[in-house]
Amino acid sequence: MNNKKVALLGAGNMGRAIVLGMLASGKYDAKNIVAADRSQACRDILSEKGVAVFELSADATNGADIVILATKPNGLETLASEMKDSIKCGAVLVSICAGKTISSLEALFGEDKKIVRVMPNTPAMVGVGMSALCVNKNVSKDELDEIVAIFSSFGYAEVVEEELMHTVTGISGSGPAYAFMFIDCLAKAAVQHGMTKEQAKKFAAQTVLGAAKMVLESDVSPEQLKINVCSPGGTTIEAVKVFDECDLEGIVKNAVTACINKSKWMSEQ
């Protein structure tokens, strides 16, 4: 059991997913986690899990070994001014604030601070998130390993160079929305051809879930897995031909590029 004190600042959907993932892993005890949020409703959810909750961030950060910044990016400057003096010397600051670079975080909290920048995604809420991490020079290997362990408790976590964070945003950060769109389109097609909405939702979602699991657990490329399903003269190849005619790959690449470009623009503001 990890006995380090972890403070969560911002108990919205993603912040709660992090804490609930930590608790579900069995490696963290609720008594070592505290959280702060202006919303009473958000505080109540974590309080029911045994987590100590506060309204003010400075109260939560006092004595914390790891401080997770899970507030809205536009509120980070105010947050920094409120709790900068209460941060324990040597504490690791973990930011999941979209678009906030390590240099911008150092400008707010100090270049001497240990900073980890993380881009998680919403499937963290159901224990299958994908998180990317990058760090500044002040973070040790052991400290980084500990933060990776936290984000691995509700899915997968991988360390990347900071320059790849825009790509991470375009693929995994925003990617769930693309998958939801595809599932929705499959389900609507199923309804058009006779299924009930509930049946269609289950068939479409489980199919995408199963396909993703096959990709993760196989040494075969997604392209080859597709080919394996497409029997010559069969039904699947007819659908795949339509996707190719509509340039599905080009559509996806253009969409991801638009997302990445917006991420770059936001980080420059």
C-alpha positions as CSV (number, residue, x, y, z in Angstrom):
1,M,0.0,0.0,0.0
2,N,1.4,3.4,-1.0
3,N,1.5,5.8,2.0
4,K,2.3,9.0,0.2
5,K,-0.3,11.7,0.5
6,V,-2.0,12.6,-2.8
7,A,-4.0,15.9,-3.2
8,L,-6.5,16.3,-6.0
9,L,-7.4,19.8,-6.9
10,G,-10.5,19.7,-9.0
11,A,-13.0,16.8,-8.5
12,G,-14.8,16.9,-11.8
13,N,-15.3,13.9,-14.0
14,M,-11.6,13.3,-14.8
15,G,-10.4,14.2,-11.3
16,R,-12.8,11.7,-9.8
17,A,-11.9,9.1,-12.3
18,I,-8.2,9.4,-11.2
19,V,-9.1,9.0,-7.5
20,L,-11.5,6.1,-8.1
21,G,-9.0,4.4,-10.3
22,M,-6.4,4.7,-7.6
23,L,-8.7,3.3,-5.0
24,A,-9.9,0.4,-7.2
25,S,-6.2,-0.6,-7.8
26,G,-5.9,-1.5,-4.2
27,K,-2.5,0.2,-4.0
28,Y,-3.9,3.4,-2.4
29,D,-5.9,4.0,0.7
30,A,-8.6,6.7,0.9
31,K,-7.0,8.0,4.1
32,N,-4.0,9.1,2.1
33,I,-6.0,11.0,-0.5
34,V,-7.5,14.4,-0.1
35,A,-9.4,16.5,-2.6
36,A,-10.5,20.1,-3.1
37,D,-13.4,21.4,-5.2
38,R,-15.7,24.4,-5.1
39,S,-18.7,22.2,-5.8
40,Q,-20.3,20.5,-2.8
41,A,-21.8,17.8,-5.1
42,C,-18.3,16.9,-6.4
43,R,-16.9,16.8,-2.8
44,D,-19.7,14.6,-1.6
45,I,-19.0,11.9,-4.2
46,L,-15.4,11.5,-3.0
47,S,-16.3,11.9,0.6
48,E,-18.6,8.9,0.3
49,K,-15.5,6.9,-0.7
50,G,-13.6,7.9,2.4
51,V,-11.6,10.7,0.8
52,A,-11.1,13.9,2.9
53,V,-12.5,16.9,1.0
54,F,-12.0,20.6,1.2
55,E,-13.4,23.6,-0.5
56,L,-10.1,25.5,-0.6
57,S,-7.1,24.1,-2.6
58,A,-4.6,25.3,0.0
59,D,-6.2,23.2,2.7
60,A,-5.8,20.1,0.5
61,T,-2.2,20.7,-0.6
62,N,-0.9,21.1,2.9
63,G,1.6,18.3,3.4
64,A,0.8,16.5,0.1
65,D,3.6,14.6,-1.6
66,I,1.8,14.5,-4.9
67,V,-0.5,17.3,-6.1
68,I,-2.8,16.6,-9.1
69,L,-4.0,19.7,-10.9
70,A,-7.3,18.8,-12.4
71,T,-8.9,22.2,-12.8
72,K,-10.0,24.0,-15.9
73,P,-6.9,25.5,-17.8
74,N,-8.3,29.0,-17.6
75,G,-8.5,28.8,-13.8
76,L,-4.9,27.5,-13.3
77,E,-3.3,31.0,-12.8
78,T,-5.8,31.8,-9.9
79,L,-5.2,28.3,-8.5
80,A,-1.4,28.8,-8.5
81,S,-1.7,32.0,-6.6
82,E,-4.0,30.4,-4.0
83,M,-1.9,27.4,-3.2
84,K,1.7,28.1,-4.3
85,D,2.8,28.8,-0.7
86,S,1.2,25.6,0.7
87,I,3.0,23.2,-1.6
88,K,5.3,20.9,0.3
89,C,9.0,21.2,-0.6
90,G,9.8,18.3,-2.9
91,A,6.2,17.6,-3.8
92,V,5.5,16.5,-7.4
93,L,3.0,18.6,-9.3
94,V,0.9,16.6,-11.8
95,S,-1.1,18.6,-14.3
96,I,-3.9,17.3,-16.5
97,C,-4.8,20.8,-17.7
98,A,-5.1,20.7,-21.5
99,G,-2.7,22.9,-23.4
100,K,-0.6,23.8,-20.4
101,T,3.0,23.1,-21.3
102,I,5.8,22.3,-18.8
103,S,7.3,25.7,-19.3
104,S,4.0,27.5,-18.7
105,L,3.6,25.4,-15.5
106,E,7.1,26.3,-14.4
107,A,6.3,30.0,-15.0
108,L,3.3,29.7,-12.6
109,F,4.8,27.5,-9.9
110,G,8.5,28.0,-10.2
111,E,11.3,26.4,-12.3
112,D,12.5,24.5,-9.2
113,K,9.3,22.5,-9.0
114,K,8.9,18.9,-10.0
115,I,6.4,18.9,-12.7
116,V,4.6,16.1,-14.6
117,R,2.3,16.9,-17.5
118,V,-0.3,14.3,-18.3
119,M,-2.9,13.9,-21.0
120,P,-5.5,11.3,-19.9
121,N,-8.8,10.6,-21.7
122,T,-12.4,10.1,-20.6
123,P,-12.4,6.2,-20.7
124,A,-10.4,6.6,-17.5
125,M,-13.9,6.8,-15.9
126,V,-14.5,3.2,-16.7
127,G,-11.0,1.9,-16.0
128,V,-9.7,1.8,-19.6
129,G,-8.1,5.2,-20.1
130,M,-5.0,6.0,-22.1
131,S,-2.6,8.6,-20.6
132,A,0.5,10.2,-21.9
133,L,3.1,11.7,-19.5
134,C,6.1,14.0,-19.9
135,V,8.3,15.6,-17.2
136,N,10.7,18.4,-16.4
137,K,14.3,17.8,-15.4
138,N,13.5,18.0,-11.7
139,V,11.5,14.7,-11.6
140,S,13.5,11.6,-10.7
141,K,12.9,8.2,-12.3
142,D,11.3,6.8,-9.1
143,E,9.0,9.7,-8.9
144,L,8.0,9.3,-12.6
145,D,7.4,5.6,-12.1
146,E,5.1,6.4,-9.2
147,I,3.0,8.8,-11.3
148,V,2.9,6.3,-14.2
149,A,1.6,3.7,-11.7
150,I,-1.2,6.1,-10.6
151,F,-2.4,6.6,-14.2
152,S,-1.9,2.9,-15.0
153,S,-4.4,2.1,-12.2
154,F,-7.2,3.0,-14.6
155,G,-5.9,1.9,-17.9
156,Y,-2.6,2.4,-19.8
157,A,0.0,5.1,-19.3
158,E,3.1,5.8,-21.3
159,V,5.9,8.4,-21.2
160,V,6.4,10.5,-24.3
161,E,8.4,13.5,-25.4
162,E,6.5,16.7,-24.7
163,E,6.5,17.6,-28.4
164,L,4.2,14.6,-29.0
165,M,1.5,15.9,-26.6
166,H,-0.3,17.6,-29.5
167,T,-0.4,14.3,-31.3
168,V,-1.6,12.5,-28.2
169,T,-4.4,15.1,-28.0
170,G,-5.4,14.3,-31.6
171,I,-5.3,10.6,-31.1
172,S,-6.2,9.5,-27.5
173,G,-7.3,12.8,-25.9
174,S,-10.0,13.5,-28.4
175,G,-10.1,10.0,-29.9
176,P,-13.0,8.7,-27.8
177,A,-15.3,11.2,-29.5
178,Y,-14.3,9.7,-32.9
179,A,-15.1,6.2,-31.6
180,F,-18.4,7.4,-30.2
181,M,-19.3,8.8,-33.6
182,F,-18.4,5.5,-35.3
183,I,-20.4,3.5,-32.8
184,D,-23.4,5.8,-33.2
185,C,-23.2,5.5,-37.0
186,L,-23.1,1.7,-36.7
187,A,-26.1,1.7,-34.3
188,K,-28.2,4.0,-36.5
189,A,-27.5,1.7,-39.5
190,A,-28.6,-1.3,-37.4
191,V,-31.8,0.4,-36.5
192,Q,-32.4,1.3,-40.1
193,H,-32.2,-2.4,-40.9
194,G,-34.5,-3.6,-38.2
195,M,-32.8,-3.7,-34.8
196,T,-34.1,-1.9,-31.7
197,K,-32.1,1.0,-30.4
198,E,-31.0,-1.0,-27.4
199,Q,-29.9,-4.0,-29.5
200,A,-28.1,-1.7,-32.0
201,K,-26.2,0.1,-29.2
202,K,-25.0,-3.2,-27.7
203,F,-24.0,-4.8,-30.9
204,A,-22.2,-1.8,-32.2
205,A,-20.4,-0.9,-28.9
206,Q,-19.4,-4.5,-28.1
207,T,-18.0,-5.0,-31.6
208,V,-15.8,-1.9,-31.4
209,L,-14.7,-3.0,-27.9
210,G,-13.8,-6.5,-29.1
211,A,-11.9,-5.2,-32.1
212,A,-9.9,-2.8,-29.9
213,K,-9.0,-5.7,-27.6
214,M,-7.9,-7.8,-30.5
215,V,-5.6,-5.0,-31.7
216,L,-4.0,-4.6,-28.3
217,E,-3.5,-8.3,-27.7
218,S,-2.3,-9.4,-31.1
219,D,1.0,-9.1,-32.8
220,V,-0.9,-8.7,-36.1
221,S,-1.3,-5.1,-37.5
222,P,-4.8,-3.6,-37.6
223,E,-4.5,-3.7,-41.5
224,Q,-3.9,-7.4,-41.4
225,L,-6.7,-8.0,-38.9
226,K,-9.0,-6.3,-41.3
227,I,-7.8,-8.4,-44.2
228,N,-8.4,-11.5,-42.1
229,V,-12.1,-10.6,-41.7
230,C,-12.5,-9.9,-45.5
231,S,-13.1,-13.3,-47.1
232,P,-12.9,-13.0,-50.9
233,G,-16.3,-12.6,-52.4
234,G,-17.8,-12.3,-48.9
235,T,-19.9,-9.6,-47.2
236,T,-17.3,-7.6,-45.3
237,I,-15.3,-6.7,-48.4
238,E,-18.3,-5.0,-49.8
239,A,-18.5,-2.6,-46.8
240,V,-14.7,-2.1,-46.8
241,K,-14.9,-1.1,-50.5
242,V,-17.4,1.7,-49.7
243,F,-15.1,2.9,-46.9
244,D,-12.2,3.0,-49.3
245,E,-14.2,4.8,-52.0
246,C,-15.2,7.4,-49.5
247,D,-11.5,7.7,-48.4
248,L,-12.1,6.9,-44.7
249,E,-8.3,7.1,-44.0
250,G,-8.1,10.5,-45.5
251,I,-11.1,11.7,-43.6
252,V,-9.6,10.5,-40.3
253,K,-6.2,12.0,-41.0
254,N,-7.7,15.4,-41.8
255,A,-9.8,15.3,-38.7
256,V,-6.9,14.4,-36.5
257,T,-4.7,17.1,-38.1
258,A,-7.4,19.7,-37.4
259,C,-7.5,18.6,-33.8
260,I,-3.7,18.7,-33.5
261,N,-3.5,22.2,-35.1
262,K,-6.1,23.5,-32.6
263,S,-4.1,22.0,-29.7
264,K,-1.0,23.8,-31.0
265,W,-2.9,27.1,-31.3
266,M,-4.3,26.8,-27.7
267,S,-0.8,26.1,-26.2
268,E,0.5,29.3,-27.9
269,Q,-2.2,31.5,-26.4
